[in-house]
Amino acid sequence: MMFDFDTVIDRRHTFSLKYDFNESRGYPPDALPFWIADMDFRTAPCVTDALARAVSHGIFGYADMDDSYFEAVRRWFRQNFRWDVKREWLVKTAGIVPALNAAVRAYTKPDDAVMIQPPVYQSFAAAIENNGRRIVKSPLIRRGQKYSMNDLEDIERRIVLNNVKLTFLCSPQNPTGRVWTREELAQYSAICRRHHVRIVVDEIHCDFTYPGYTHTAFGTLGEEDTRNAVICTAPTKTFNISGLQDANIWIPDPAMRAAFQKELLASGTLHPNLMGLIAGRAAYTSGKPWLDALKAYLLRNLNYVRSFLSANLPCIKLIEPEGTYLLWLDFRYYGLTDAALEMKLRNDARLRVNMGNVFGSEGSGYIRLNIACPRATLEEGMNRLYEAFKSQKPSATPYFL
């Protein structure tokens, strides 16, 4: 089956956060957006067909998950990740970000310490700070063109020193694109279990890995690991349906699940989104051929960016991604401050990207670039980047050295 990822679709005037608010956020009106993590592709036809049938029905009342939804999700994780999930583990939320916030409130008290591994998805820090908890950092370590977790001894030392109660783990990692190995996950989990630290695992990018890399579902590590975890998954990134707000949160331990559900109840979160359920079920039932074609297209986009930068802008270093459709690019050889780099990208290149320091001070000098777009859009973005930086000389003493 053939799928069209090349057609450029006009997303303006569709309430699109990605496209419709450039000027109100201080960007040129024609700035190309490569920032927020949604895709510029129509979702799988099986999803649009299911939604069309729901629209034609014409009634949009309260909804809840049924057996058909769960069975679709169960088959997906069994077939793609060899993970056998159970229905009683599943808690529906309107997204992973609400789940992060609920977990902070459920498993910690005000001023308790929660650990993150920056540079990392910015909603981790926001969920901790907005709920009155303390952030403890165990920064990732860059070795060459690859990131790793901090030394295990250092992670354990920080947990003990700060009396950490909860940790957020991003797997696959956003923004660096690392796909953690089973050994890395197991070692990290063992440290947390040893010190009674619960783990919230964000696996929203689990369906995106590049050839040679395999996502290890945290739930396959072992019963003790799984019972100490809240495992956050969703079809939304995979099938570009984030606006439909459908997430699947797996909590095997009954006491942890009850505490989490209590926080959802306190926030008034009672019913899942009807269209999200319909779209998620269709995607997990029939969307695999579309996803396979999408991943092949994303790989070609990645190869194009790699070649373009190597040939035209060698001072911009690509951190080789193992997963996700988000690229982590190192601009530090130019010696620009974050403010100067952002202004140059915004005004000279007319590009809207995520600045690296959004993901923590450890991301200073980097940007995150979304390549889930038609090739023509990506080529225009790369050409704009080239025009803005072709005369920019590398610093004799890059500020990071």
C-alpha positions in Angstrom: 0.0 0.0 0.0 1.3 3.4 -0.9 1.1 6.4 1.4 1.7 10.1 0.6 4.2 11.8 2.8 5.4 14.3 0.1 2.4 16.5 -0.3 2.8 19.8 1.6 -0.5 20.4 3.4 -1.4 23.9 4.5 -2.0 23.8 8.2 -2.6 27.5 8.7 -5.9 28.7 10.2 -6.6 25.2 11.7 -5.9 26.2 15.3 -2.5 24.7 14.8 -0.1 25.5 17.7 2.7 24.7 15.3 1.7 27.1 12.5 -0.9 29.7 13.5 0.9 31.7 16.2 4.2 32.8 14.8 3.7 36.5 15.0 2.0 36.5 18.4 5.1 34.6 19.7 7.6 37.1 18.1 8.5 35.1 15.0 8.3 36.3 11.4 5.0 35.4 9.8 6.7 33.2 7.2 8.9 31.4 9.8 9.0 27.6 9.1 8.2 25.6 12.2 10.4 22.7 13.1 9.7 22.9 16.8 6.8 21.2 18.5 6.7 17.4 18.2 3.8 16.9 15.9 4.0 15.8 12.2 3.0 17.6 9.0 1.6 14.3 7.6 -2.0 13.3 7.4 -2.6 10.4 9.8 -3.2 6.8 8.7 -6.2 6.4 6.4 -7.6 3.8 8.8 -7.8 6.5 11.4 -9.4 9.1 9.2 -11.9 6.6 8.0 -12.9 5.6 11.6 -13.2 9.3 12.6 -15.3 10.0 9.5 -17.7 7.3 10.5 -17.9 8.8 14.0 -18.6 12.2 12.6 -21.3 10.9 10.4 -23.0 9.3 13.4 -23.3 12.9 14.8 -23.5 12.2 18.5 -20.5 13.1 20.7 -21.4 12.2 24.2 -19.4 11.0 27.1 -17.2 7.9 26.4 -15.2 5.3 28.1 -12.8 2.5 27.1 -14.3 -0.9 26.1 -12.9 -4.3 25.4 -12.3 -3.6 21.7 -10.0 -0.7 22.5 -8.0 -2.6 25.1 -7.6 -5.6 22.8 -6.2 -3.4 20.0 -3.7 -1.9 22.5 -2.8 -5.3 23.9 -2.1 -6.8 20.5 0.0 -3.8 19.5 2.4 -4.2 22.5 2.5 -7.9 22.3 3.3 -8.0 18.6 5.7 -5.0 18.5 7.4 -5.2 22.0 6.7 -8.6 23.3 5.0 -7.0 26.3 1.9 -8.7 27.7 -0.2 -6.0 29.3 -3.2 -6.5 31.5 -6.4 -4.6 31.4 -6.5 -3.8 35.2 -3.1 -2.0 34.8 -4.5 0.5 32.3 -5.5 4.0 33.4 -6.8 6.4 30.7 -5.6 10.0 30.7 -5.9 12.9 28.3 -2.2 12.8 27.6 1.2 12.0 29.2 1.7 15.5 30.6 -1.3 15.2 32.8 -0.1 11.8 33.9 3.3 13.3 34.9 1.6 15.9 37.0 -0.7 13.3 38.6 2.3 11.0 39.4 4.2 13.8 41.1 1.2 14.5 43.4 0.5 10.8 44.0 3.9 9.7 45.0 5.6 12.7 46.6 4.9 15.4 49.1 5.6 19.2 48.8 9.4 19.9 48.7 10.2 16.2 48.0 13.0 15.6 45.5 12.3 14.2 42.0 15.1 13.3 39.7 15.5 14.0 36.0 18.3 13.5 33.4 18.8 16.6 31.4 18.8 17.6 28.7 15.3 16.2 28.7 11.7 16.9 27.7 10.8 20.2 29.3 7.5 19.0 30.8 9.4 16.9 33.3 10.8 19.9 35.0 7.5 21.8 34.7 5.5 19.0 36.4 8.0 19.0 39.3 8.2 22.7 39.8 4.5 23.5 39.2 3.6 21.0 42.0 6.0 22.4 44.5 8.6 19.7 44.4 12.4 19.9 44.1 14.3 19.0 41.0 17.4 16.9 41.3 19.5 16.5 38.2 21.6 13.6 37.0 22.7 15.0 33.7 23.3 12.8 30.7 26.9 12.5 29.6 27.9 13.1 26.0 30.7 10.9 24.8 31.5 11.7 21.2 28.3 11.8 19.2 26.3 9.7 21.7 24.7 10.4 25.1 24.8 8.0 28.0 23.3 8.0 31.5 25.5 9.4 34.2 27.7 6.9 36.0 25.6 4.5 38.1 27.6 5.4 41.2 26.9 9.0 40.7 23.2 8.4 40.1 22.9 6.5 43.3 24.9 9.1 45.2 22.5 11.8 44.1 19.5 9.8 45.0 20.8 9.1 48.5 22.1 12.6 49.1 18.9 14.3 48.1 16.5 11.6 49.4 14.9 11.3 46.0 11.4 9.8 46.1 10.5 9.7 42.4 12.3 9.8 39.0 11.2 10.6 35.5 12.8 8.5 32.7 12.4 9.4 29.0 12.7 6.2 26.8 13.4 6.7 23.9 15.1 9.9 25.0 13.9 13.3 24.0 15.7 15.4 22.8 18.9 13.4 22.2 17.4 10.4 20.4 19.0 7.7 22.6 17.3 4.4 22.7 18.3 2.9 26.0 19.5 -0.7 26.0 17.9 -3.4 28.2 21.0 -3.4 30.4 20.9 0.3 31.0 17.3 0.3 31.9 17.8 -2.7 34.2 20.7 -1.1 36.0 18.8 2.2 36.5 15.7 0.3 37.7 17.8 -1.7 40.2 19.2 1.5 41.8 15.8 3.0 42.1 14.3 -0.1 43.7 17.2 -0.4 46.1 16.4 3.1 47.4 12.6 2.9 47.2 12.4 5.4 44.3 9.4 5.0 42.1 9.9 5.5 38.3 7.7 7.2 35.8 8.7 6.1 32.3 7.7 8.2 29.3 7.6 5.9 26.3 5.6 8.1 24.0 8.3 7.7 21.2 8.6 4.0 21.6 7.4 3.3 18.0 10.2 5.3 16.5 13.5 3.6 16.2 16.0 3.6 13.4 17.5 0.4 11.8 19.9 -1.4 14.2 18.1 -0.1 17.4 15.3 -1.8 19.3 13.1 -0.2 22.0 12.9 -2.2 25.2 9.5 -1.7 26.8 10.2 -1.1 30.5 7.4 -3.5 31.3 9.4 -6.4 29.9 12.3 -6.0 32.4 10.8 -8.1 35.2 7.9 -8.1 37.7 9.8 -6.2 40.4 10.8 -3.5 38.0 7.3 -3.2 36.5 5.6 -3.0 39.9 7.8 0.0 40.8 6.8 1.9 37.7 4.2 4.0 36.0 4.7 3.4 32.2 3.3 6.1 30.0 2.4 5.3 26.4 0.1 6.8 23.7 -0.7 6.5 20.0 -0.6 10.2 19.6 3.0 10.8 18.5 3.0 7.6 16.5 0.0 8.4 14.4 0.0 12.3 14.6 -3.2 12.5 16.6 -1.9 14.5 19.6 -4.9 16.9 19.5 -7.2 14.0 20.2 -5.7 13.5 23.7 -5.5 9.8 24.2 -2.9 8.2 26.5 -2.5 4.8 28.0 -0.9 4.7 31.4 0.1 1.3 32.8 0.4 0.9 36.5 0.7 -2.8 37.5 1.0 -2.2 41.3 -2.6 -1.9 42.8 -1.6 0.6 45.5 0.3 2.8 43.1 -2.6 2.7 40.7 -5.1 3.6 43.4 -3.0 6.6 44.4 -2.7 7.7 40.8 -6.4 7.4 40.2 -7.1 9.4 43.3 -5.1 12.3 41.9 -7.0 12.1 38.6 -10.3 12.2 40.4 -9.2 15.2 42.5 -8.4 17.1 39.3 -11.8 16.2 37.7 -10.4 14.0 35.0 -13.1 11.4 34.6 -13.8 10.6 30.9 -11.5 9.9 28.0 -11.9 11.8 24.7 -14.4 10.0 22.4 -12.5 10.8 19.2 -9.2 9.8 20.9 -10.6 6.3 21.7 -11.9 5.9 18.2 -8.6 7.0 16.6 -6.4 5.0 18.9 -8.3 1.8 18.4 -8.2 2.2 14.6 -4.5 3.1 14.7 -3.5 0.1 16.9 -5.7 -2.2 14.9 -4.8 -1.3 11.3 -2.1 1.4 11.3 1.1 -0.7 11.1 1.6 -0.5 7.3 1.3 3.2 7.5 3.8 3.4 10.4 6.3 1.2 8.5 6.1 3.5 5.5 6.4 6.6 7.7 9.5 5.3 9.4 11.2 4.6 6.0 10.4 8.2 5.0 11.8 9.6 8.2 15.0 7.6 7.7 15.4 9.2 4.3 14.8 12.6 5.8 17.5 11.9 8.4 19.9 10.8 5.8 19.2 14.0 3.8 19.9 16.2 6.8 23.1 14.4 7.7 24.4 14.7 4.2 23.4 18.3 3.9 25.1 19.4 7.1 28.3 17.4 6.3 28.5 19.0 2.8 27.4 22.6 3.6 27.5 23.4 7.3 30.1 21.1 8.9 30.3 23.2 12.0 26.8 22.1 12.9 27.2 18.6 14.4 24.4 16.1 14.2 24.0 13.9 17.3 23.1 10.6 15.6 19.6 9.6 16.7 18.7 6.1 17.5 15.0 6.9 17.8 12.3 9.6 17.6 11.8 12.1 14.7 13.6 14.8 16.5 17.2 15.8 15.7 19.6 17.2 18.3 22.0 19.6 16.6 25.1 21.1 18.2 25.8 24.7 17.2 28.5 25.4 19.8 31.4 25.6 17.4 30.1 29.0 16.4 30.6 30.3 19.9 27.2 32.1 20.0 25.3 32.6 23.2 21.9 31.0 23.3 20.2 34.4 22.8 22.4 35.3 19.8 21.8 31.8 18.3 18.0 32.1 18.8 17.9 35.6 17.2 19.9 34.4 14.2 17.7 31.4 13.6 14.6 33.4 14.1 15.4 36.5 12.1 18.1 35.5 9.6 17.0 31.8 8.9 13.3 32.5 9.6 13.1 29.1 11.4 11.2 28.2 14.5 13.0 25.5 16.5 13.3 24.4 20.1 16.3 26.0 21.6 18.4 23.4 23.5 18.4 25.3 26.8 14.6 24.7 27.0 15.6 21.1 27.9 17.8 22.3 30.7 21.0 24.3 30.9 22.8 21.1 29.7 21.3 21.8 26.3 22.9 25.2 25.9 24.2 25.7 22.4 22.0 23.0 20.8 18.7 23.0 19.0 16.0 20.4 18.5 14.8 20.0 15.0 11.6 18.1 13.9 12.1 16.2 10.6 8.5 14.8 10.4 7.6 16.9 7.4 7.5 16.6 3.6 10.9 16.6 2.0 10.2 19.9 0.3 9.6 21.6 3.6 12.8 20.1 5.1 14.8 21.2 2.0 13.5 24.7 2.4 14.4 24.7 6.0 18.0 23.5 5.3 18.4 26.0 2.6 17.3 28.8 4.9 19.8 27.5 7.6 22.6 27.5 5.0 21.9 31.1 3.9 21.9 32.3 7.5 25.1 30.5 8.5 27.2 30.2 5.3 29.3 33.2 6.3 29.3 32.5 10.0 32.8 31.6 11.1 33.5 29.1 13.8 34.8 30.6 17.0 38.6 30.3 17.6 37.6 29.4 21.2 34.1 27.9 21.2 32.5 29.0 24.5 31.9 25.4 25.6 35.6 24.5 25.6 
